[in-house]
Amino acid sequence: MDPVSIAGLAIGVASIGLQVYTSCVQGIQLLVTAANFPEDCKYLNLRLRMEQQRLFAWSETSGLLDLDAENRQRILESNTFVLHRQTVLDLLVQVECLFREFREHQARNKRLQPVPDQEDVLLNPDKDAAGANFPLPQRRRDFIKKAMQSLRATSQEAAQRLRWVSFDKAAFELLLARFSTLNDSMTNILDARMQVEIHHTVQDTNRGVLQLHHKITDLSRLVMALNVKLEAASPLPATQMSIAQKRANADALQLLSQLAKFKAFNESIESSKKNPWDEATAMCLELGSPDQPKHLLLDRSMVDIDPAALESDLPRCEATLRLPNGESKKVWVEWKDYDHQRRGDLSPPKTVICERVRKLAALLNHSPKPEAFRTPHCLGFFDKASAGGVEDEEQDVLNMRLGLVFQRPLDEGLHASLPPISLRDLLQTSRKPRVTDRVKLAHAISNCLLYLHAVNWLHKGLRSENIIFFRTTDGQVDYSKPYLSGFDFSRPARAEEMTEIPNPGETEYNLYRHPLAQSTNPEDRERFKKSFDIYSLGVLLVEIAHWATVERVLGIDLNAARGRPSVTLKVRERLLAEDQIAELGSSMGAVYETATRKCITGGKELGLSEGDDETNDAVAARLSMVLHEEVVKPLGDIRI
């Protein structure tokens, strides 16, 4: 068959497929928006929405949605609508029939009935999605609205909103299982590259769902929805769906479930309610005891630290923790400095700092933690200024530090006694690793930041000093397994949280801070936000590329720069200079160069508009999606 005929056949098949697909979207949307959904079964509605977005991801990747926009190029670039034309149409018809027959069956049994759409929900998918805390990109909103307008124009009765009279849970679960299997089948007719693209698109949507869910009950519903999918393993044989792809899909769902549980715990310790969850919710989310954060304050006498380490100003040191049962274990301590609160001070008082550290300790103590989080396990914290605890009034000015106590990782193959080593130490003392190792490190750190932001925490101290490694039994460093530490100014990413003001004398720290976060003048300094963490990530990516500290890369004399804020304020400008960017690309390649430049540039490069409030859920979800698509994913896809 000649190319012109093949192109005509592909467009013809896709045109028919688009008509059937539109009917599928109409049928699904009628069920998604059905009123009177039982509260204890709303997780099934969430699961249906997630499967609906999988179908949308398929239509976008295959090019079908581009055809609706009169763009034929993607259809013509794919053989899907030629090689698999009959299969595509058969599967779409099966989806259409599945939902039509379900509605008809439920109507015959008087479980579903049409009611007037007084709130105009069917023609306002954005309003529906907002009410369900579900992210819906503009392109998909427009398609749903167009499809439902077409349905209403065809039949006023058919376009009425549905209402549950009595909910048939068993039938709905069967509907979900069949829809999921059909989605799997539709994905599997695409080539491997397109399957991976769908996988990433679905992950973006799921992270957006996590970003928009805050209430503990909503997060519980999300975990239950994910469990429905995890427990219903795809029946497709390995010849249709590769074992690797099945594993990737399952791992992604498991990770999202772990993140939802982790975020729920974070929300629970922030809750002002005495008992913010019931027993069933606590079990679903593995929240543990509501009193857990209160038990993390350690008596200073339990921690033995070498006197030389006590007198130093290093950010961390090794120690021995003596447990109440008489046992001892090797640990390491991260220090958090605080100051006397004087009248007129703009920084939070010690009570606020201590409460924040208590919550941070609880977050880093909670188990299980997602593997991608790459944060150490915290055993508690203590006040260096007092052997009696945080509440003692007498304080030694020289000892005004809180110590977060961390357990050494228990991974097999790690050296039992070698102390942790920071990335900064490695940059200054070790030979430059292979490009593959540096790319793995860059991807691991960026991925860790992505998920830290997903549970709504800012790091605020992201720099090479706070990226640490535990060496293997032969003394080597596995660059793919860094740990993110140094949460010295960390806080929840909430609009009402107080921001601690950075010390203007910390020149070496300001090298990593966004210029707008450096000023000590409240009128000039912006509140810390996620894009500032991403900027710090960009500086780290520069260091990893050159395998040198940022001051060495830019030729900055730290001693001469102290007391001269103009030096650190110009770091961003200098890193974005044409020669610096070009050198970055020459050593690490175009993909790495682009990812780094986007992090440092920020703004529109991260999908942000002027005046965007990053504490707003929709803005945060968009930022998360851009960080993944433009930085994390490209770094992970680099092959040397």
N, C-alpha and C positions, 0 to 999 in steps of 0.2 A: 504494500500500500504506500503511495507517495506521501510526502510530508504534509501536503495541503489537505489530503483526505484524512490523514491521521489527526491533524489539528481540528478539522471540522467535526470529526467523530468525538474527540475529547470535549469540545465545547458543547456539542449536542447532548452528550451523556450528562455533563455537568449541569446543563440547564434543566434537564428533567430532575436530576438529583437535588437541585436547589429548590424546586417546587415541593418535593417530598420533604426535604429538610425543613422548609418553612412550616409545613404541617406538623412536623415533629416538635419544633420550638413552640408552636401554638398549644399543642396538647400538653407539653411539659409545664408551660407557664400557667395553664389553667389549674394544674394540680399544685404547683409551687405556691400559688397565691390563694389557695382554698382557705376560706375562713373557718374559725372555730376548731383549729387544730389542737388536740389535747396537749396540755402543758408537758405531761410526762413523755410525750412521743415527739416533741418538736425536734429532737435530734435526728429523727428520720426525715423531716423536712429539710434539715441542713444537709443530710447525706444526699438527698435528691438534688439540691442546689449544686453540690460539689460534682455530682455525675453530669448534671446539665452543663457545667463549665468544661468538663472533659470533652463533651460533644462539641462545644464551641471551639475548644483548642484543636480538635480534629478538623473542623471546617476551615479554620484559619490556616493551619499547616498544609492541608491538602489544596488550598486555593479556592475552595468553594465560596467562602465569604467574600473573596476578592471579586468573584464573578458578579455578585450582587452589586458591587460598586463599579461594575462595567470595566473591570481590570482583568484581562484574560491571560496575562503573562504567566502568572504562577500556575494556572491550569496547564498551559502549554509546556511549561518546564518540567512537569511531572507526567509520568506514564500511568498514574493511578486510574484516571478515567478512560484509559484505553485498555491496559492490561487487565484491570480488575473491574471493568465497567458493570458487568452483570452482578458481581458480588457487592459492589458499592450500592447499587440500586436495591438489591435484595435486602441488605442490612438496614438501609434507611426506611424501607417499607416495613420491615419488622419492628423498628422503633416506633413508627407512626401507629401501626396496628396495636402494639403493646399498650400504648397509653389510651388509644381510643377504646379498646375492648375493656380496659380496666375501668374507665369512667362509666361506660355503658353498664358493666356488671354491677358497679357500686350504686348506680342510679336505679337499676331494676330492683335492687335489694333495699332501696330507700335509705341508703347510707349517705349518698351525695345528692344534693339538690341545687338547682340554679337559683341565684338570688340577684336582685338588682345591684349593680356595681356603683353604689352611691358615692364611694370615695374615689372612683375612677382609678382603681389600683391597676387594672389590666393595661391601661394606656400610659401608666407612669412607672415603668420598671425601675427608675432611679429611686422613687419613693418607696417602692416595695423592697429594694435591696438595702436601702438605708434602715428601714424598719427591722430587717433581718440581720443587720450588721454584717452584710456580705458585700465584698468588693465586686463591682461590675464595671469594666472598662467602657468608655464612651461608645466604642464601636459596637459592642454587644448590646448596650442599652438601645442604640439606634435601631439595630436589627429587630430586637424584641418588640419595640414600639411599632415599627413598620409592619411586622407580622401580625400583631394584635389589632392594628387598625384595619388591615386587610380582612381579618376574621370578622370584625364588627361590621364592615361594609358588606360582607357576604351574608351574614345572618345575625340579626340582633339577639336572637335567643341563644345561639351558640357562643356569643361573646359575653354572656352574663357570667358573673363571678360564681364560683362553686362554693358550697358551704357544707361542712361535715355535720350530718345529723347524728351519726354514731361512727366511730373510727374503726376500720377493719385493719388492725395492726398486722396480722399474719399475711393478709393479701398485699399490704403495702410493702412489707419486707420482701415478699416474693417478687413484686414489681421491681424493687431496687436491685435484687440479685440478677434478674434477667436483663435489666437495663445495663448494669455493670458489665455483664458478659458480652452484650452487644457492643458496648464501648470498647472492650478489649479486642473484639474481633475486628472492629473498624480500624483501630490503631494498628493491628498486626498486618493489614494489607498494605501498609505504607512501608517504604524502605527504612533501613536502620537509622539513617540520619534524621528522617522525619519523626520517627518514634522518639528519639532522644529530644528533639525539639518540643514535642508534645509533653514529654516528661518534665522538661524545664518550665514550660508554660503553666502546667498544672501546679508545680511547686510554687511558682510566683503567686498564683491565685490563693493557694492554701496559706502561704505566709501572710497574704493580705487578710484572710479570714482571721488568723491568729492576732494580727495587729488590731483588728476592729473589735475583738472580744476582750472585755475587761472584767465583767462581773464573774464571780466564782461560779454561779449557776450556768452562765453562758459557756464558760470554759469547760465545765462538766459536760454540757451538751455536745461540745465539739469533740471531746475525748470519746464520748459514746458513739458519735457519728463515725469517727475514725475506726473504732472497734468493729462496727458493722462491716466495714470494708476489709479490715485485717482478718477477721474471722471467716469471711467468705472468699477463700482463695480461688483464683481463677481456674476453671477446669480445662483451660486450653492446654493442649500438649506442647511439649518443648519445640516441636517443629513449627508451631505457629507463633509461639511467644518464647523467645530465648530465655534460658535460665537466668542469665545476667540481667535482662530487662525486668523479669519478674522480681528478682532480688532487689533491684534498684527501686522499683515501685513500692515494694513492701517496706524497704528501709526508709524511704521518704515519708511514708505514712507513720511509721514508728517514731521517726524523729519529730514529726509535727505533734504527735501525741505526747511525747516527752516534754517538748517545749510548752505545750498547753498546760501540762501539769506543773511545770516549773513556773510559768507565769501565774498560774492560779495560786501557788504558794507565795509568790511575791505580792500578789494582790491581797492575800489573806493577812500577811504581816503588816501591810499598810492600812488594813481595815481598822476603823475606830470602834467597831462592834466587839463586845467581849467574846461572843461565840459566833464568828462570822460564817460558820458552815455547819451543816448537820452531818450525822454519822455516815449516811449513804454517800453524800457528796465527798466527804473526807476519804472514804474508801476508794471511790472512783478516781479521785485526783491524787491519791497517795500523799495527802497533806500532812499527815502525822499529827502531833499534839499541838493545840493552839498555844500552849505554854512553852513550846520549844525555844523561841527566841530568848526567853527569860533565863534559861539554863546555860547560856553560852558565856556568861561573865565568869571568868576564871580568877581565882585568888592569885595575886602576884607571886606569892610564895611557892606556887606550884610550878613555876617556870624558872629553870636554872639556865642562866646565860653567862657565857664567858665574860669576865670583867672587862677585858680589852674591847669586846664587841659592844658592851654597854656604854663605853665612853666614846665610841665612834659615831659618826653621823651617817653611816651607810644605811640604805633603805631597808636592808634585810640582814638577818644573821641566823646562824643555827642555834639551837637550844635543846634542852631536854625537858620534857613535860612529865612531872610526877603525878600519876593518877591516884585517886582516893584509895584504890585497892592495893597500893604499894608498888605497882608496876611503873616502869619508865619507858618512854619512847622518844626517839630522836624526831625533832620537829624543826620547823623554821618559822621565823617571826618577821612579819611585814610591819613596819612602823608607820603610824599616822600621827603627825604632829598637830598640836593645838595650842592656842594662845590664851592668856588671861583676857577675859572679856572686859573691856573698859567702856565707860560711858561714851556714846557716840560711835563705837565700832560698828562697821557695816557687815562684818562677817558674823556667821551664826555663833551663839554662845556655846560653851562646852557641853551643856545638856543636849543641845541639838546635834552637835557632832557625835556625842556618845550614842545617842539614839539612832543616828544614821549608821554608825559603825555596828551597832547591835543588829540592825536589820540586814546590813551587808553580810555580817557573820552568819546570820540565819540563812540567807540566800545561798551563800557559798558552803554552808553546812548541809543543806538539804540534799537528799538522795531519793531517787536516782537523778543524776545530772546527764543531759545529753552529751554524747561523745564529742560532738562538734563544738561544744561550749569551751573546751580546753581551759577550764579554770580549776585550781587546786581545791582540795577538800579542807574546809576550815573547821577547827576543833573548838574555837572560842576566841575570846579576846580579854585583855587585861589592861589596867592602867599602870604604867611604869612609875608614875609619881606617888603611888600609894600601894602599900601591901594589903590594905583593907578593902580596896575596890574603888570603883568610879565615884561612889557617893561621898567618900571622905573629903573634908573641906581643906585640910592642910595639903599643900602642894609644893613640890620642889620645882622651881622654875626651870632648872636644867633637865628635869625628867618629865617634862610635859609632853608625853607621847603615849598613844594607845598602841598596843601590840596585838595584831591579828595572828593567831597561832594556826599554822597549817601542817597537815600531815604529809609526809613524803609519799609520792605516788607508789602504789603497790604493784605496778606493772612488772611482769616477768621480764628479765633481761636487763633491768636497771641496776646500777651499782648501789650497794646498800648504804654506803657512807659518804661518797663524794658529794660535796655541797652543790646546790643549784648554781648554775652559771647563767649570767644574763647575756642577751644578744649584744648589748653594748660592750661587754667584756670580750666577747668573741670577735666583734668588729675591730677591736684594738689589738688583739693578741693572736688570732688564728689566721691561717692562710685562707684566701678566698675559696669558698666551696665551688663545686661544679654548678653550671647554670641550672641544671635540673633540680639540684638541691635548693638553690635560691628561689626558684619558681615555686617549689613545693612549700617553702616557708612563707612566701608572700601570700599564696593561696590559703594556707592554714590560718594565718592571722586575719586576713580579710573575711574569711568564712566565720571565724570566731566572733568578730565584731558584728557581722550581719545578724547572728543569732542572739548576741547580747542585746542589740537594739530591738530584736523581735519580742523580747520579754520586758521591754520598756525601761532598760537601764542605760545610763551614760557611763562611760569609763572616766573621761576627763584627764587621764594621766597616761595616755597611750604614747609610749616612747620606747626606745631600744633597751633602756634600763629595766623596763617592766615586762619584757618578754624573756622568759627564763626557760632553761632546759635542764633535765636530769640526765646525766650521762649513763651510757650503757656499761655493762660489766667490763668491757675492754676500754672504757674511758672515752668512747666516741659520742658524738652528738647526732641524734636523729632529727634532722631539720624539718621533717614533716609533723613532728609532735611537740610544738612549743606549748608553753603554758602562759596564759595571760594573768598577770599579777599587778600589784601596785595600784589597787583601787583607792588611791589616797584622797581623791576628791570626788569619788563616784557618788551618784545620787539617782533617784528615779527621774525619768524624763517626764515630769509633770509640771504644768505651768505654775502651780502654787509652791513648789519646792524652792527653798532658799539656796542661793548659789554662794559657794565660798570663793573669796577673792584671792587670786594668786599673788604670791609674794613677788614684788617687783624686782627683788634681788636674785631671783632664780633664773638667771640668764640661760643656763643650759636647758632648763625646762621650757622656757619661752621659745626656744628654737623649734619646738614641736607644736606650739599653740598657734591657733589662727590669730592673725593680727587683731581681729575684733574682740578676742577673748583675753587680750593681754593688759589692757588699761585698768588701772585701779580706780579711775574716776567713773562712778556709776553712770554718769551722763554719757560717757563715751563708750562704755563697755556693754556689749550685748550679752544677754543670758546665754549660758553654754547650751549647745544643742547638738543633735546627732551629726549634722554636717560638719561641726568642728571636730568631732571624733574622726570623721572620714578624712578631713584635712590632715590630721595627725597620722592617719594610716598612709596617706600619700607621702609624707616625709619619711616614714619607715620604709616605704617601697623604694625611695631614692637611696636610702642607706643600704638596703639589701642588694640593690643593683650594683652599686659601687663597692660594696663591702667596706664601708668606711662611715664614720659618724658624720652627721650632717655638717658640723662645724669644719670638719676636715674637707668634705666635699666642696664647701663654699669658701674655704680658706679663712675662717673666722677665728681670731685669737680670743678665747673665752675670758682670759684675764683682762685684756684690753676692752672687751665688750661690756664688762660689768659696770653698771651705773649708766650705760648708754642704751636706753630702750630703742633708739632708732635702728640699732644694728639688727635686733631680732624682728622688729616690725617690717624689715625689708626682706626677710628670708623668703616669704612667699613669692614676692616679685622676682627675686633672683633665681629661685627654683624653676620659675616659668619662663625664664629667659631662653631665647631660641637655641643658644649654644648648649645650655644645660639639657634641654629636652632632646636635642639631637644626639648628645652623648649618651643619654639614657637609652634611646632607641638603638644606637649602634652596639651597645653592650648586651641588651636584653631583648631586642626585637620590637617591632611596631605595636604588637598587642599589649605588651607590658608597658611600653611608653604611653599608649593611649589611656590605659587604665589609671596609671599614675597621674597623668595630666588632669584627668577628670576629677580625681580626688582632691588635688591641690587647687584647681580652679573653682570647683563647687558651683553654686548658683544654677544656671541653666544646664550646665553639664551634668548635674545631678537631678534634673527634672524639676528644679525649684524656681518659682517666680518671686519677684520682689514683693516683700510683705507677707510671704507664706509663713504660717505659724506651724512649726514642726511638731508642736504638741497636739495639733489637730490630727485625728485618726486618719482622715483621707490623705492628708499631706504626708504623714508618716508612712502609710502603706505605699504611696507612690515613690517616696524616697527609697524605701526598702527594695522595691521592684527594680529601680534604676541601679542601686548598688549591686544587686545580684546580676542583672543583665549586662551592665557595663564594666563591672570590676571583678566580682567573685567568679562568675561563670567563665569569662574570657581567660582569667589567670589559670583556672582549673583545666581549660581546654588546650593550653599551650603544650605542644609536643616538640621536643628538641631532637 
